[in-house]
Amino acid sequence: MTENVESLILEHLRALRAGQDRIERKVQELTARATSLENQVVQMHKSIAFLHEDVAGVNVRIDGISERVERIEKRLELSPV
């Protein structure tokens, strides 16, 4: 009878170990996925920063072109002084 109890206990312990192993694998998988998402968010932030930089550069160029057009209009007397 003691062997039956020991066998039953070992069976339960193996089942618990198998469940724990599955949980640990799932946690590792989720950790890897979270790390991947974090890296993607960092890349998106960098991309957005580069876009802001590009837009700022375009705005500077547009401002310069606007000033040149205003000077040309004044020289050609196309706009009121």
VMD Tcl script that draws the C-alpha trace (Angstrom):
set ca {
  {0.00 0.00 0.00}
  {2.88 2.38 0.75}
  {4.13 1.82 -2.79}
  {0.75 2.86 -4.15}
  {0.79 6.06 -2.11}
  {4.37 6.81 -3.17}
  {3.49 6.09 -6.78}
  {0.47 8.38 -6.59}
  {2.54 11.15 -4.98}
  {5.23 10.82 -7.64}
  {2.60 10.94 -10.36}
  {1.16 14.14 -8.93}
  {4.61 15.66 -8.52}
  {5.43 14.86 -12.17}
  {2.16 16.44 -13.27}
  {2.92 19.53 -11.19}
  {6.44 19.71 -12.64}
  {5.07 19.40 -16.19}
  {2.59 22.20 -15.48}
  {5.32 24.36 -14.02}
  {7.51 23.71 -17.07}
  {4.67 24.81 -19.38}
  {4.15 27.95 -17.34}
  {7.88 28.77 -17.42}
  {8.01 28.29 -21.21}
  {4.96 30.53 -21.63}
  {6.49 33.22 -19.38}
  {9.70 33.10 -21.43}
  {7.69 33.39 -24.65}
  {5.69 36.33 -23.30}
  {8.87 38.00 -22.06}
  {10.42 37.67 -25.52}
  {7.29 39.08 -27.13}
  {7.19 42.01 -24.69}
  {10.84 42.76 -25.41}
  {10.11 42.68 -29.14}
  {7.20 45.09 -28.68}
  {9.37 47.42 -26.59}
  {11.99 47.45 -29.35}
  {9.33 48.20 -31.96}
  {8.02 51.11 -29.87}
  {11.55 52.50 -29.57}
  {11.95 52.26 -33.36}
  {8.61 54.02 -33.87}
  {9.68 56.83 -31.54}
  {12.90 57.22 -33.52}
  {10.97 57.28 -36.79}
  {8.61 59.93 -35.43}
  {11.56 62.02 -34.26}
  {13.12 61.82 -37.74}
  {9.78 62.84 -39.28}
  {9.57 65.86 -36.95}
  {13.09 66.79 -37.98}
  {12.18 66.48 -41.66}
  {9.04 68.58 -41.21}
  {11.04 71.26 -39.40}
  {13.51 71.33 -42.30}
  {10.70 71.64 -44.82}
  {9.15 74.48 -42.81}
  {12.48 76.34 -42.80}
  {12.73 75.95 -46.57}
  {9.14 77.09 -47.08}
  {9.77 80.14 -44.90}
  {12.84 80.97 -46.99}
  {10.90 80.57 -50.24}
  {8.08 82.75 -48.88}
  {10.53 85.51 -48.04}
  {12.05 85.29 -51.52}
  {8.62 85.41 -53.17}
  {7.70 88.47 -51.10}
  {10.92 90.23 -52.16}
  {10.28 89.36 -55.81}
  {6.70 90.64 -55.57}
  {7.92 93.89 -54.03}
  {10.53 94.38 -56.78}
  {7.99 93.70 -59.46}
  {5.50 95.85 -57.61}
  {2.97 92.99 -57.56}
  {2.03 93.52 -53.94}
  {1.35 96.65 -51.93}
  {4.37 98.01 -50.07}
}
mol new
graphics top color blue
foreach p $ca { graphics top sphere $p radius 0.5 }
foreach p [lrange $ca 0 end-1] q [lrange $ca 1 end] { graphics top cylinder $p $q radius 0.2 }
display resetview
